[in-house]
Structure formats: structure tokens, C-alpha cells
């Protein structure tokens, strides 16, 4: 059983205490399967993104006439998609607690339009903003929040900072991959080496035939990740695995240090993808959003 360790930075010191989701509430059992049937509705929609249409799934709880419910936008990571065990668990848990969810594929990913090699963190931020504007126009949507994993965590933090006051009611960052900037600066992404000062015009081939573009590398090198995240003044939960070897948990701590109203849980024994722990993560995320949105 993995337990969370919460860290708060106060006057330059770090105090550590054990936490487990929310007092008096256990997160979903790690052994439970997805519910056979969810109350509410699920539908596919297409949303105009930064460089083409984005494939999205909107899941809602049962709605009474004229009722408004909170909405959480989920942002997946680099080479990820809106469909994953982690996002399935989080979406189902939120909907079963009366919170709607929109999850989508960024440009060049999954079922969305665009070429992967033309994807950058900056145009993913624009995608996230387009999705925010779309859901904010839905008549049943009340407060809006955002949660992101890995590169999607960076996008969430920066989008929150750029949208400004009063837009996002809360945010969750899961293993936020601010390491992407450091990787681009030293010319090494997923173990692939390149000239950081002059990345190849044809991009860099990683694996599964995927190529990151020159623009991805150059824009990553100058991303004001923490500076932009620090502009967000709403509540933030940072979740990071202590066994994350892809993005060390110290990156999560840095987000916590710069985001004024944040709390961080360092999760013992968990890797970058929180493998095998999706129900536990869903419980932590759900408990936070229940507190902040309802």
C-alpha cells in the first residue's frame, strides 16, 4: 500500500506529514474495476484547436433541469491520449461525485487533427484555452478546473497562469514535466541526443516512429514554466511519485514552491505514470476537487 506524504513550504522550511486523500474519506480501492455503468451521459465532440479539430469526450453526471455542475478539463501527457487507465479512473470517479469531465487529445495526438512533429507546448496551451472557452459556453457548467499529467501538467500550470484571475477555480498537476525545458537545453530528450544550439531541421526521431520538431525543442528551451505558473492564485494540488525516474519529484516540489496556494503529495513507490495506482490517484484528485468546486 502506497501512502502520500504532504509537504508544505513555510518560511523556507519543509514540514512533512502523512496524508491519505481526505480526512474521513478513503479513496477508491486500488483493486476495484471501473464501474459497470455510470449515472449521467457521455458524448464525443469536436472542438476547434490551435492547429485543427480536437477530439474530446464530455462526461456529465445526471443533470436536473437548469442545474449547473463543476467541470474538470483533463490534459494528457507527451505521446499520451485522452484514453488511459489513469484518465478513465479519474473521469469515472469525478462523474460519480457530481463533477463533469472533458478530456481531449492534443493536436497531433490520438484522434485529433495535426501532425505530431508540429506539436509544441505553446500550441498545446492554445489547445487547452480553446477547450476552456468551449466548456465555459455550455449552459450547465459552473466552476471550471483543470488537471494535467506530465507535459499536460506543465500545460495546465501555464494555462492557469495565462488565463488570469477568476477563470480556473482549481488545478491539479500530476508529475508535471518541467524537465522538458532542461532536456531541450542540454540536447537530450528521452535519451536521444542532438545539438541543442542548432536542432536538426527535420526534427529528432524518438521511438514508435515519432519525431519531435525543431520548433518543439526551440520553444521548450525558452518556456517560462515556473514564472507563468506562479501567476495563478487559485488552489493547486501537486501529485508526484517518489519513484519517478523520468521527471524527478523535485520538479513537483518546485511547482509547489512557486504556486502560492498549493499543496503537494509525494507518493511513495509510484513511478511517472502512477502505474497500478490509478484508483488511488482518482481518489486523491476527486477529494481535492470536491473540496474546491462543490
C-alpha positions as CSV (number, residue, x, y, z in Angstrom):
1,X,0.0,0.0,0.0
2,X,1.4,3.4,-1.0
3,X,0.8,6.3,1.2
4,X,1.1,10.0,0.4
5,X,3.4,12.4,2.1
6,X,2.3,16.0,2.1
7,X,4.9,18.8,2.1
8,X,4.3,22.4,2.9
9,X,6.9,25.1,2.4
10,X,6.7,27.6,5.2
11,X,9.3,30.4,5.7
12,X,11.9,28.4,3.8
13,X,11.3,25.1,5.6
14,X,9.6,21.9,4.7
15,X,7.4,20.1,7.1
16,X,6.3,16.6,6.3
17,X,3.1,14.8,7.4
18,X,1.2,11.7,6.2
19,X,-2.0,12.2,4.3
20,X,-4.4,9.9,2.6
21,X,-6.8,11.7,0.3
22,X,-9.2,13.5,2.7
23,X,-9.9,13.1,6.4
24,X,-12.7,10.6,7.0
25,X,-12.7,9.6,3.3
26,X,-10.9,6.6,1.7
27,X,-10.1,6.9,-2.0
28,X,-11.4,4.2,-4.3
29,X,-10.0,0.8,-3.6
30,X,-6.9,0.0,-5.6
31,X,-8.4,-3.3,-6.6
32,X,-11.8,-2.0,-7.8
33,X,-12.6,-2.1,-11.5
34,X,-14.3,0.7,-13.4
35,X,-18.0,0.9,-12.6
36,X,-20.1,-1.2,-14.9
37,X,-22.4,1.7,-15.5
38,X,-22.1,5.4,-14.7
39,X,-25.0,7.7,-14.0
40,X,-25.2,10.5,-16.5
41,X,-24.1,10.9,-20.1
42,X,-21.0,10.6,-22.2
43,X,-20.6,12.0,-25.7
44,X,-17.9,12.7,-28.3
45,X,-17.4,16.2,-29.6
46,X,-15.0,18.1,-31.9
47,X,-13.5,21.3,-30.6
48,X,-11.6,23.7,-32.8
49,X,-8.0,23.8,-31.5
50,X,-4.8,25.7,-32.3
51,X,-4.0,23.8,-35.5
52,X,-7.1,21.7,-36.2
53,X,-10.0,20.0,-34.6
54,X,-9.6,18.3,-31.3
55,X,-11.3,15.0,-30.4
56,X,-12.9,15.2,-27.0
57,X,-15.2,13.2,-24.6
58,X,-17.6,15.1,-22.3
59,X,-18.9,13.1,-19.4
60,X,-21.6,14.5,-17.2
61,X,-23.5,13.3,-14.1
62,X,-27.2,13.2,-14.1
63,X,-28.5,16.8,-14.5
64,X,-31.7,18.3,-13.3
65,X,-33.3,21.0,-15.5
66,X,-31.4,24.3,-15.0
67,X,-28.7,22.7,-12.8
68,X,-25.1,23.7,-13.1
69,X,-22.2,21.4,-12.2
70,X,-18.5,21.9,-11.9
71,X,-16.4,20.9,-14.9
72,X,-12.8,19.5,-14.9
73,X,-10.7,19.6,-18.1
74,X,-8.1,16.8,-18.3
75,X,-4.8,17.3,-20.2
76,X,-2.8,14.2,-21.1
77,X,1.0,14.0,-21.4
78,X,3.6,13.8,-24.2
79,X,2.6,11.0,-26.7
80,X,-0.4,10.2,-24.5
81,X,-4.1,10.4,-25.2
82,X,-7.5,11.1,-23.6
83,X,-8.0,7.4,-23.2
84,X,-5.8,5.8,-20.4
85,X,-6.4,3.8,-17.2
86,X,-5.5,6.9,-15.2
87,X,-7.9,9.2,-17.0
88,X,-10.6,6.6,-17.1
89,X,-10.4,6.2,-13.3
90,X,-10.3,10.0,-12.6
91,X,-13.2,10.7,-15.0
92,X,-15.4,8.0,-13.6
93,X,-14.7,9.0,-10.0
94,X,-15.4,12.7,-10.7
95,X,-18.7,12.0,-12.5
96,X,-19.9,9.6,-9.8
97,X,-19.3,12.6,-7.4
98,X,-21.3,15.1,-9.4
99,X,-18.5,16.7,-11.4
100,X,-18.4,16.8,-15.2
101,X,-15.3,16.0,-17.1
102,X,-13.9,16.9,-20.5
103,X,-10.9,15.0,-21.7
104,X,-9.4,15.6,-25.2
105,X,-6.4,14.7,-27.4
106,X,-3.9,17.5,-28.0
107,X,-3.1,18.3,-31.6
108,X,-1.0,15.6,-33.2
109,X,-2.2,13.0,-30.6
110,X,-4.8,10.4,-30.5
111,X,-7.8,11.1,-32.7
112,X,-7.2,14.9,-33.1
113,X,-6.0,16.6,-36.2
114,X,-2.5,17.9,-36.7
115,X,0.9,16.3,-37.1
116,X,2.8,15.2,-34.0
117,X,6.1,16.8,-35.3
118,X,4.3,20.2,-35.4
119,X,3.2,20.0,-31.7
120,X,4.8,22.3,-29.2
121,X,4.0,23.1,-25.6
122,X,2.8,26.6,-26.7
123,X,0.3,25.3,-29.2
124,X,-0.9,22.7,-26.6
125,X,-1.5,25.7,-24.2
126,X,-3.6,27.2,-27.0
127,X,-5.5,23.9,-27.4
128,X,-6.2,23.9,-23.6
129,X,-7.5,27.5,-23.8
130,X,-9.8,26.6,-26.7
131,X,-11.2,23.7,-24.7
132,X,-11.7,26.0,-21.7
133,X,-13.6,28.5,-23.9
134,X,-15.8,25.7,-25.3
135,X,-16.8,24.3,-22.0
136,X,-17.4,27.7,-20.5
137,X,-20.1,28.2,-23.1
138,X,-22.0,25.1,-22.0
139,X,-25.2,26.1,-20.2
140,X,-24.8,23.5,-17.4
141,X,-21.2,24.3,-16.5
142,X,-20.5,26.2,-13.3
143,X,-17.0,26.4,-11.9
144,X,-14.2,25.1,-14.2
145,X,-11.0,23.4,-13.1
146,X,-8.1,21.7,-14.9
147,X,-5.9,18.7,-14.3
148,X,-2.9,17.5,-16.3
149,X,-0.4,14.7,-16.3
150,X,3.3,15.0,-17.2
151,X,3.6,17.5,-20.1
152,X,-0.1,18.1,-19.6
153,X,0.7,19.2,-16.1
154,X,3.0,21.9,-17.4
155,X,0.3,22.9,-19.9
156,X,-2.2,23.0,-17.0
157,X,0.0,25.2,-14.8
158,X,0.9,27.6,-17.6
159,X,-2.7,27.8,-18.9
160,X,-3.9,28.6,-15.4
161,X,-1.3,31.4,-15.1
162,X,-2.2,32.8,-18.5
163,X,-6.0,32.7,-18.2
164,X,-5.8,35.1,-15.3
165,X,-7.9,35.7,-12.2
166,X,-11.3,34.1,-11.9
167,X,-11.1,31.7,-14.7
168,X,-9.9,28.3,-13.3
169,X,-11.3,27.5,-9.8
170,X,-8.6,24.9,-9.1
171,X,-5.8,22.9,-10.7
172,X,-4.2,19.5,-10.2
173,X,-0.6,18.8,-11.5
174,X,0.3,15.1,-11.8
175,X,4.0,14.5,-12.2
176,X,4.4,17.9,-14.0
177,X,7.2,17.5,-16.5
178,X,9.1,20.8,-16.3
179,X,12.2,18.7,-17.0
180,X,11.2,19.1,-20.7
181,X,12.9,22.5,-20.7
182,X,16.1,21.2,-19.1
183,X,16.1,18.3,-21.5
184,X,15.9,20.6,-24.5
185,X,18.6,22.9,-23.2
186,X,21.1,20.0,-22.8
187,X,20.1,18.4,-26.1
188,X,18.7,15.1,-24.8
189,X,15.0,14.1,-25.0
190,X,14.1,10.5,-24.0
191,X,17.7,9.6,-24.4
192,X,18.0,10.9,-27.9
193,X,20.9,13.3,-28.3
194,X,21.0,16.4,-30.5
195,X,22.7,19.7,-30.9
196,X,20.7,21.9,-28.5
197,X,22.0,25.1,-30.1
198,X,21.1,24.1,-33.6
199,X,18.5,21.3,-33.5
200,X,18.1,19.4,-36.8
201,X,15.6,20.9,-39.3
202,X,14.0,17.5,-39.8
203,X,13.5,17.1,-36.0
204,X,14.6,14.3,-33.8
205,X,13.2,10.8,-34.1
206,X,12.3,9.3,-30.7
207,X,10.5,5.9,-30.7
208,X,7.4,4.4,-32.3
209,X,8.4,6.4,-35.3
210,X,7.5,9.7,-33.6
211,X,9.5,12.8,-34.4
212,X,9.7,15.9,-32.2
213,X,10.1,19.0,-34.4
214,X,12.8,21.6,-34.3
215,X,10.1,24.1,-33.1
216,X,9.2,21.9,-30.1
217,X,12.9,21.9,-29.0
218,X,13.5,25.7,-29.5
219,X,10.3,26.8,-27.8
220,X,10.8,24.4,-24.9
221,X,14.3,25.9,-24.3
222,X,12.7,29.3,-23.5
223,X,9.5,28.3,-21.8
224,X,8.8,30.5,-18.7
225,X,7.2,27.5,-17.0
226,X,7.6,28.4,-13.3
227,X,7.2,32.2,-13.9
228,X,3.9,31.6,-15.7
229,X,2.6,29.0,-13.2
230,X,3.4,31.5,-10.3
231,X,0.8,33.9,-11.7
232,X,-2.0,31.5,-10.8
233,X,-3.5,32.4,-7.5
234,X,-6.1,29.6,-7.1
235,X,-5.8,26.3,-5.1
236,X,-3.4,23.7,-6.6
237,X,-2.7,20.1,-5.7
238,X,0.6,18.7,-6.9
239,X,0.9,14.9,-7.0
240,X,4.3,13.3,-7.8
241,X,5.7,9.8,-7.4
242,X,8.8,9.4,-5.3
243,X,10.0,6.7,-7.7
244,X,9.5,8.8,-10.8
245,X,12.8,8.4,-12.8
246,X,11.6,10.3,-15.9
247,X,10.7,13.5,-14.1
248,X,12.2,13.5,-10.5
249,X,9.7,14.6,-7.8
250,X,11.9,17.7,-7.1
251,X,10.2,19.3,-10.1
252,X,6.9,18.8,-8.4
253,X,8.3,20.4,-5.3
254,X,9.4,23.4,-7.3
255,X,5.9,23.9,-8.6
256,X,4.7,23.8,-5.0
257,X,7.3,26.4,-4.0
258,X,6.2,28.9,-6.7
259,X,2.4,28.4,-6.7
260,X,1.2,30.3,-3.6
261,X,-1.9,28.3,-2.7
262,X,-0.6,24.8,-3.4
263,X,-0.3,21.5,-1.5
264,X,1.9,18.7,-2.6
265,X,1.7,14.9,-2.0
266,X,4.8,12.9,-2.7
267,X,3.6,9.3,-3.3
268,X,6.0,6.6,-2.1
269,X,6.8,3.9,-4.6
270,X,5.0,5.5,-7.5
271,X,6.5,6.0,-11.0
272,X,5.9,8.7,-13.6
273,X,2.7,7.1,-14.8
274,X,1.4,6.1,-11.4
275,X,1.3,2.6,-12.8
276,X,-1.1,0.3,-11.0
277,X,-2.3,3.1,-8.8
278,X,-5.0,4.8,-10.9
279,X,-7.8,4.3,-8.4
280,X,-5.7,5.8,-5.6
281,X,-4.9,8.8,-7.8
282,X,-8.5,9.2,-8.8
283,X,-9.4,9.3,-5.1
284,X,-6.9,12.0,-4.3
285,X,-7.9,14.1,-7.3
286,X,-11.6,13.7,-6.6
287,X,-11.3,14.6,-2.9
288,X,-9.5,17.8,-3.8
289,X,-12.0,18.8,-6.4
290,X,-14.9,18.0,-4.2
291,X,-13.4,20.4,-1.6
292,X,-12.6,23.2,-4.1
293,X,-15.5,23.0,-6.5
294,X,-18.6,21.9,-4.6
